Amino acid sequence: MKVVLTILPEKIQRQVNIQPGCSVEDVLRACAFLPDSYIVLRGTTPIPITDVLDADSELVAVRVASGG
């Protein structure tokens, strides 16, 4: 399966080939990203990193930051 991941705010696009049954977390880790540092969207809907991807997907990962 192929997943296209767009990373914001950098507007970087990555294509990741994954096995069926992989989760959003697996995709983020395959890109060497810390899953807790991103909110992932399918279209305009946020999805949990535990969601299992079942077909070719296009996702958007928005980097989040907190601090004082």
A tleap script that builds the chain and sets N, CA, C and O, in Angstrom:
source leaprc.protein.ff14SB
mol = sequence {
  NMET LYS VAL VAL LEU THR ILE LEU PRO GLU
  LYS ILE GLN ARG GLN VAL ASN ILE GLN PRO
  GLY CYS SER VAL GLU ASP VAL LEU ARG ALA
  CYS ALA PHE LEU PRO ASP SER TYR ILE VAL
  LEU ARG GLY THR THR PRO ILE PRO ILE THR
  ASP VAL LEU ASP ALA ASP SER GLU LEU VAL
  ALA VAL ARG VAL ALA SER GLY CGLY
}
set mol.1.N position { 0.837 -1.178 0.000 }
set mol.1.CA position { 0.000 0.000 0.000 }
set mol.1.C position { 0.878 1.236 0.000 }
set mol.1.O position { 2.000 1.228 0.507 }
set mol.2.N position { 0.348 2.285 -0.573 }
set mol.2.CA position { 1.091 3.533 -0.665 }
set mol.2.C position { 0.365 4.599 0.146 }
set mol.2.O position { -0.851 4.757 0.039 }
set mol.3.N position { 1.121 5.322 0.952 }
set mol.3.CA position { 0.578 6.441 1.715 }
set mol.3.C position { 1.351 7.691 1.320 }
set mol.3.O position { 2.582 7.703 1.332 }
set mol.4.N position { 0.621 8.734 0.973 }
set mol.4.CA position { 1.231 10.033 0.694 }
set mol.4.C position { 0.977 10.896 1.924 }
set mol.4.O position { -0.167 11.130 2.315 }
set mol.5.N position { 2.061 11.360 2.521 }
set mol.5.CA position { 1.987 12.145 3.752 }
set mol.5.C position { 2.516 13.544 3.476 }
set mol.5.O position { 3.664 13.714 3.066 }
set mol.6.N position { 1.674 14.541 3.704 }
set mol.6.CA position { 2.080 15.934 3.571 }
set mol.6.C position { 2.322 16.475 4.968 }
set mol.6.O position { 1.445 16.399 5.828 }
set mol.7.N position { 3.506 17.020 5.197 }
set mol.7.CA position { 3.877 17.531 6.512 }
set mol.7.C position { 3.758 19.045 6.503 }
set mol.7.O position { 4.345 19.722 5.659 }
set mol.8.N position { 2.991 19.570 7.453 }
set mol.8.CA position { 2.826 21.011 7.590 }
set mol.8.C position { 3.454 21.472 8.894 }
set mol.8.O position { 3.439 20.695 9.849 }
set mol.9.N position { 3.983 22.628 9.005 }
set mol.9.CA position { 3.876 23.748 8.078 }
set mol.9.C position { 4.941 23.759 6.983 }
set mol.9.O position { 4.955 24.681 6.168 }
set mol.10.N position { 5.822 22.781 6.935 }
set mol.10.CA position { 6.923 22.787 5.970 }
set mol.10.C position { 6.485 22.521 4.534 }
set mol.10.O position { 7.223 22.824 3.597 }
set mol.11.N position { 5.292 21.958 4.353 }
set mol.11.CA position { 4.764 21.593 3.041 }
set mol.11.C position { 5.656 20.580 2.325 }
set mol.11.O position { 5.865 20.656 1.114 }
set mol.12.N position { 6.170 19.639 3.098 }
set mol.12.CA position { 6.986 18.545 2.566 }
set mol.12.C position { 6.054 17.371 2.296 }
set mol.12.O position { 5.157 17.086 3.090 }
set mol.13.N position { 6.270 16.695 1.180 }
set mol.13.CA position { 5.456 15.527 0.868 }
set mol.13.C position { 6.334 14.294 0.811 }
set mol.13.O position { 7.381 14.287 0.163 }
set mol.14.N position { 5.891 13.243 1.504 }
set mol.14.CA position { 6.627 11.976 1.521 }
set mol.14.C position { 5.694 10.866 1.073 }
set mol.14.O position { 4.502 10.871 1.381 }
set mol.15.N position { 6.250 9.926 0.349 }
set mol.15.CA position { 5.498 8.748 -0.062 }
set mol.15.C position { 6.083 7.550 0.665 }
set mol.15.O position { 7.290 7.312 0.614 }
set mol.16.N position { 5.214 6.789 1.349 }
set mol.16.CA position { 5.659 5.668 2.159 }
set mol.16.C position { 4.920 4.419 1.697 }
set mol.16.O position { 3.697 4.433 1.556 }
set mol.17.N position { 5.656 3.348 1.463 }
set mol.17.CA position { 5.044 2.062 1.148 }
set mol.17.C position { 4.941 1.259 2.442 }
set mol.17.O position { 5.934 1.053 3.140 }
set mol.18.N position { 3.731 0.813 2.747 }
set mol.18.CA position { 3.493 0.089 3.994 }
set mol.18.C position { 2.756 -1.220 3.711 }
set mol.18.O position { 2.176 -1.411 2.642 }
set mol.19.N position { 2.797 -2.095 4.679 }
set mol.19.CA position { 2.073 -3.355 4.608 }
set mol.19.C position { 0.629 -3.139 5.066 }
set mol.19.O position { 0.366 -2.242 5.866 }
set mol.20.N position { -0.306 -3.949 4.568 }
set mol.20.CA position { -1.686 -3.858 5.067 }
set mol.20.C position { -1.715 -4.064 6.580 }
set mol.20.O position { -0.965 -4.873 7.125 }
set mol.21.N position { -2.585 -3.325 7.238 }
set mol.21.CA position { -2.703 -3.440 8.686 }
set mol.21.C position { -1.826 -2.475 9.460 }
set mol.21.O position { -1.857 -2.471 10.691 }
set mol.22.N position { -1.039 -1.654 8.767 }
set mol.22.CA position { -0.189 -0.674 9.449 }
set mol.22.C position { -1.037 0.500 9.935 }
set mol.22.O position { -2.069 0.833 9.352 }
set mol.23.N position { -0.575 1.107 11.006 }
set mol.23.CA position { -1.304 2.234 11.595 }
set mol.23.C position { -0.674 3.560 11.164 }
set mol.23.O position { 0.390 3.601 10.547 }
set mol.24.N position { -1.366 4.628 11.509 }
set mol.24.CA position { -0.845 5.970 11.271 }
set mol.24.C position { 0.488 6.134 11.995 }
set mol.24.O position { 1.415 6.747 11.464 }
set mol.25.N position { 0.585 5.596 13.191 }
set mol.25.CA position { 1.838 5.657 13.950 }
set mol.25.C position { 2.983 4.999 13.173 }
set mol.25.O position { 4.097 5.523 13.156 }
set mol.26.N position { 2.721 3.864 12.533 }
set mol.26.CA position { 3.744 3.179 11.735 }
set mol.26.C position { 4.239 4.067 10.589 }
set mol.26.O position { 5.431 4.085 10.280 }
set mol.27.N position { 3.322 4.794 9.970 }
set mol.27.CA position { 3.693 5.695 8.871 }
set mol.27.C position { 4.582 6.812 9.392 }
set mol.27.O position { 5.605 7.126 8.782 }
set mol.28.N position { 4.201 7.417 10.516 }
set mol.28.CA position { 5.016 8.493 11.086 }
set mol.28.C position { 6.405 7.990 11.461 }
set mol.28.O position { 7.402 8.665 11.201 }
set mol.29.N position { 6.475 6.828 12.059 }
set mol.29.CA position { 7.780 6.265 12.442 }
set mol.29.C position { 8.619 5.920 11.217 }
set mol.29.O position { 9.843 6.052 11.254 }
set mol.30.N position { 7.984 5.480 10.133 }
set mol.30.CA position { 8.712 5.181 8.897 }
set mol.30.C position { 9.351 6.440 8.311 }
set mol.30.O position { 10.344 6.370 7.587 }
set mol.31.N position { 8.763 7.587 8.639 }
set mol.31.CA position { 9.324 8.876 8.198 }
set mol.31.C position { 10.269 9.472 9.234 }
set mol.31.O position { 10.749 10.594 9.067 }
set mol.32.N position { 10.537 8.728 10.301 }
set mol.32.CA position { 11.419 9.166 11.398 }
set mol.32.C position { 10.842 10.356 12.163 }
set mol.32.O position { 11.580 11.226 12.625 }
set mol.33.N position { 9.496 10.384 12.294 }
set mol.33.CA position { 8.826 11.416 13.068 }
set mol.33.C position { 8.332 10.829 14.384 }
set mol.33.O position { 7.946 9.661 14.443 }
set mol.34.N position { 8.344 11.636 15.433 }
set mol.34.CA position { 7.775 11.225 16.709 }
set mol.34.C position { 6.253 11.390 16.625 }
set mol.34.O position { 5.770 12.506 16.434 }
set mol.35.N position { 5.503 10.316 16.760 }
set mol.35.CA position { 4.053 10.389 16.584 }
set mol.35.C position { 3.348 11.402 17.489 }
set mol.35.O position { 2.349 11.995 17.082 }
set mol.36.N position { 3.847 11.609 18.698 }
set mol.36.CA position { 3.213 12.558 19.614 }
set mol.36.C position { 3.427 14.015 19.214 }
set mol.36.O position { 2.845 14.915 19.819 }
set mol.37.N position { 4.254 14.252 18.206 }
set mol.37.CA position { 4.547 15.612 17.770 }
set mol.37.C position { 3.684 16.066 16.603 }
set mol.37.O position { 3.877 17.165 16.083 }
set mol.38.N position { 2.728 15.227 16.182 }
set mol.38.CA position { 1.920 15.534 15.003 }
set mol.38.C position { 0.453 15.216 15.241 }
set mol.38.O position { 0.110 14.266 15.945 }
set mol.39.N position { -0.400 16.028 14.642 }
set mol.39.CA position { -1.815 15.717 14.517 }
set mol.39.C position { -2.015 15.312 13.073 }
set mol.39.O position { -1.631 16.040 12.158 }
set mol.40.N position { -2.615 14.150 12.867 }
set mol.40.CA position { -2.766 13.625 11.509 }
set mol.40.C position { -4.214 13.777 11.071 }
set mol.40.O position { -5.145 13.486 11.821 }
set mol.41.N position { -4.379 14.243 9.832 }
set mol.41.CA position { -5.701 14.463 9.261 }
set mol.41.C position { -5.897 13.582 8.035 }
set mol.41.O position { -4.975 13.376 7.245 }
set mol.42.N position { -7.111 13.068 7.890 }
set mol.42.CA position { -7.534 12.428 6.643 }
set mol.42.C position { -8.579 13.379 6.085 }
set mol.42.O position { -9.683 13.481 6.619 }
set mol.43.N position { -8.231 14.074 5.012 }
set mol.43.CA position { -9.082 15.166 4.538 }
set mol.43.C position { -8.990 16.297 5.549 }
set mol.43.O position { -7.914 16.847 5.783 }
set mol.44.N position { -10.121 16.638 6.144 }
set mol.44.CA position { -10.114 17.684 7.180 }
set mol.44.C position { -10.439 17.115 8.557 }
set mol.44.O position { -10.668 17.862 9.508 }
set mol.45.N position { -10.459 15.785 8.657 }
set mol.45.CA position { -10.829 15.132 9.908 }
set mol.45.C position { -9.609 14.590 10.639 }
set mol.45.O position { -8.864 13.789 10.073 }
set mol.46.N position { -9.385 15.007 11.889 }
set mol.46.CA position { -8.279 14.441 12.665 }
set mol.46.C position { -8.532 12.955 12.932 }
set mol.46.O position { -9.661 12.545 13.202 }
set mol.47.N position { -7.466 12.157 12.852 }
set mol.47.CA position { -7.586 10.732 13.137 }
set mol.47.C position { -6.527 10.332 14.171 }
set mol.47.O position { -5.444 10.915 14.209 }
set mol.48.N position { -6.842 9.345 15.001 }
set mol.48.CA position { -5.864 8.903 16.006 }
set mol.48.C position { -4.717 8.141 15.354 }
set mol.48.O position { -4.877 7.553 14.284 }
set mol.49.N position { -3.562 8.158 16.009 }
set mol.49.CA position { -2.403 7.455 15.448 }
set mol.49.C position { -2.579 5.946 15.484 }
set mol.49.O position { -1.801 5.214 14.872 }
set mol.50.N position { -3.588 5.479 16.192 }
set mol.50.CA position { -3.850 4.032 16.252 }
set mol.50.C position { -4.725 3.550 15.097 }
set mol.50.O position { -4.923 2.345 14.938 }
set mol.51.N position { -5.253 4.473 14.288 }
set mol.51.CA position { -6.079 4.064 13.146 }
set mol.51.C position { -5.274 3.198 12.193 }
set mol.51.O position { -4.130 3.507 11.859 }
set mol.52.N position { -5.894 2.106 11.762 }
set mol.52.CA position { -5.261 1.209 10.796 }
set mol.52.C position { -5.641 1.666 9.392 }
set mol.52.O position { -6.811 1.909 9.099 }
set mol.53.N position { -4.642 1.779 8.539 }
set mol.53.CA position { -4.868 2.219 7.170 }
set mol.53.C position { -5.189 1.003 6.311 }
set mol.53.O position { -4.477 -0.001 6.353 }
set mol.54.N position { -6.269 1.098 5.529 }
set mol.54.CA position { -6.733 -0.068 4.798 }
set mol.54.C position { -6.565 0.021 3.282 }
set mol.54.O position { -6.815 -0.965 2.589 }
set mol.55.N position { -6.162 1.135 2.763 }
set mol.55.CA position { -5.957 1.282 1.319 }
set mol.55.C position { -4.986 2.439 1.094 }
set mol.55.O position { -4.552 3.097 2.039 }
set mol.56.N position { -4.656 2.672 -0.175 }
set mol.56.CA position { -3.807 3.823 -0.468 }
set mol.56.C position { -4.454 5.056 0.145 }
set mol.56.O position { -5.655 5.279 -0.009 }
set mol.57.N position { -3.655 5.853 0.839 }
set mol.57.CA position { -4.192 6.980 1.593 }
set mol.57.C position { -3.385 8.239 1.343 }
set mol.57.O position { -2.197 8.192 1.022 }
set mol.58.N position { -4.066 9.369 1.499 }
set mol.58.CA position { -3.405 10.668 1.527 }
set mol.58.C position { -3.702 11.274 2.884 }
set mol.58.O position { -4.860 11.477 3.249 }
set mol.59.N position { -2.643 11.561 3.626 }
set mol.59.CA position { -2.776 12.100 4.968 }
set mol.59.C position { -2.013 13.408 5.075 }
set mol.59.O position { -1.085 13.668 4.310 }
set mol.60.N position { -2.415 14.220 6.027 }
set mol.60.CA position { -1.715 15.469 6.343 }
set mol.60.C position { -1.282 15.380 7.803 }
set mol.60.O position { -2.095 15.088 8.680 }
set mol.61.N position { -0.010 15.631 8.058 }
set mol.61.CA position { 0.516 15.638 9.429 }
set mol.61.C position { 0.893 17.078 9.781 }
set mol.61.O position { 1.753 17.683 9.141 }
set mol.62.N position { 0.240 17.607 10.799 }
set mol.62.CA position { 0.499 18.971 11.246 }
set mol.62.C position { 1.362 18.903 12.493 }
set mol.62.O position { 0.975 18.322 13.507 }
set mol.63.N position { 2.546 19.512 12.399 }
set mol.63.CA position { 3.456 19.515 13.542 }
set mol.63.C position { 2.902 20.427 14.624 }
set mol.63.O position { 2.486 21.552 14.349 }
set mol.64.N position { 2.899 19.938 15.844 }
set mol.64.CA position { 2.400 20.731 16.968 }
set mol.64.C position { 3.554 21.041 17.905 }
set mol.64.O position { 4.546 20.316 17.974 }
set mol.65.N position { 3.389 22.143 18.624 }
set mol.65.CA position { 4.413 22.529 19.596 }
set mol.65.C position { 3.707 23.169 20.780 }
set mol.65.O position { 2.649 23.784 20.645 }
set mol.66.N position { 4.307 23.010 21.912 }
set mol.66.CA position { 3.771 23.678 23.099 }
set mol.66.C position { 4.950 24.211 23.894 }
set mol.66.O position { 6.088 23.777 23.715 }
set mol.67.N position { 4.675 25.109 24.727 }
set mol.67.CA position { 5.751 25.659 25.532 }
set mol.67.C position { 5.314 26.979 26.149 }
set mol.67.O position { 4.158 27.391 26.058 }
set mol.68.N position { 6.264 27.606 26.761 }
set mol.68.CA position { 5.900 28.855 27.441 }
set mol.68.C position { 6.694 30.005 26.967 }
set mol.68.O position { 6.504 31.124 27.443 }
savepdb mol mol.pdb
quit
